[in-house]
Structure formats: C-alpha cells, structure tokens
Amino acid sequence: MRLLLVEDDDHVAAALSAILAKHGFAVTHARNGEEALQAVLPTAQGDRPSYGVILLDLGLPDQDGYQVCARVRKLTATPIIMVTARSDVRSRIHGLNLGADDYVVKPYDPGELLARIHAVSRRTTGPADDAPAGTGSADGAVLSLGDVAVELPTRRVSVGGEPVALTRKEFDLLALLAQRPGVVFRREQIISEVWQTSWEGTGRTLEVHVASLRSKLRMPALIETVRGVGYRLVAPAA
C-alpha cells in the first residue's frame, strides 16, 4: 500500500517510514501542508496519485492541520488519519467533521497506528478511492427517518431537504443503524461491520463517530446509547 505521511519532523518521519516500510508500505513524505496538498493533486500528465491512507500530523509549520485536512478532503476521498496531541473529544469531533476518518493521539504505540491504518483501508463497497465520498451508483433503497433521508445508492444524507456531508465511516455507521430502526446493535457488531475489525481500540473511535453524527444531523436523540451494550437508532415519531 502507498501511504502519504505528512510530518514536519524529519527524524520522526524517518523512524516512522522505516517501521511502515517493514510492514509493506511505500511511503511518500510531505513536510508541510503545502507539500501535502501538492502530493494529492493530479500531475501535469493528468495522472492522480493513488494513496491507500493519508497520515496527517496536525502540528504543521505552515498551515493549521485542520485546514489542511479540509482542503485535502476536497481533492480526494482517500482515508485520512489525523495524528494529534489533543485528546479531548471536541477536537476529535472537529477533525471528523472536516473529513478525517480516524485519529491517533500522541504518544502512540506503533502497533496501534498500524492497526488503525489497516482498519481505515479496509473498504466497504462504495465509491472509488479518488471519487468524492457520496457518489456511488449501486442499486439500493432510500431510508426515511422523519426529516432524515439516507440514500443508500448515492450515499447521500439530508435533513429537512438540506444535504449533510458525512465521512465514509459516518455514512456506513448511520446506514447500518438506519436499516433496522429500534434494533440494538452491539458495539462489537458495529465495529466488525463498519470497520471490519475486531480490534478493541476501535471502540473509542466508534464513540467519537456517534457523537459526530449526532452533531451533524442536529438530532442528538436519533442515536440512542444502550449502556453496556451498544447503540440503536430511534426513528422520529411520524
């Protein structure tokens, strides 16, 4: 897999690139936000670089890491993992709202980072990597949940007719719950179906994605936490 590493510290980048190379990754290193943006732009010949994952450190010297994430997401649907020293939920939700697919908090264990890279790179059926998220064309249904409409064929979501931009994993999570309103999905089941992994560390990622969905849809009660079990979608009253 080819990976874009956005990291301004050359020593950190060299050490991490060596670890990733041992696990079969071909690493392209960008030292700042501008280099990261140039790395995902089409070449003069019109070829678009293909990365399996973008590993984005937020502490960049030239631009705010969140801004870089938002700009990169407009150019490609490649999964983005943010690397941040900020462990508070609000910062993580902000990153997800800008288009990140996951995050890892410093200091991290290399094994954790590798697990997260593999987790986000396992694709469910949907758009091609270089197509903007939400442009699929497979047959499917449109799920209506009060003011919320979930279009499975096009991977689009709207609330009251207004489109809501979701990341790939946010859509997959919402679609899973929306197809069986009222049914309690165990955390392990959700992680297995959406992230295609049983790795325990993904549990925290699930919580942040649920919080991000509640915020974006502006309907905190739509997804109910069943303490000690998992989550279920509560369909609004007609």
VENWO-V745663 format. One line per field, one symbol per residue. ss: DSSP state (H for helix, E for strand, C for the rest). burial: + if it has 16 or more other ideal C-beta (glycine too) atoms within 10 Angstrom, else -. A space follows every 50 residues. Layout:
ss=???
burial=???
This chain:
ss=CEEEEECCCHHHHHHHHHHHHHCCCEEEEECCHHHHHHHHCCCCCCCCCC CCEEEEECCCCCCCHHHHHHHHHHHCCCEEEEEECCCCHHHHHHHHHCCC CEEEECCCCHHHHHHHHHHHHCCCCCCCCCCCCCCCCCCCCEEEECCEEE ECCCCEEEECCEEECCCHHHHHHHHHHHCCCCCCEEHHHHHHHHHCCCCC CHHHHHHHHHHHHHHHHCCCCCEEEECCCEEEECCCCC
burial=--++++++----+--++--+----+-+++++++-+++-++--------+- ++++++++-+----++-++-+++--+++++++++-+----++++++++++ +++++-------+-+++++++----++-----++-+------+-+--+++ ++--+++-+----+++++++++++++++------+-+--++--++++--- -+--++-++++++--++-+--+++-----+++++----
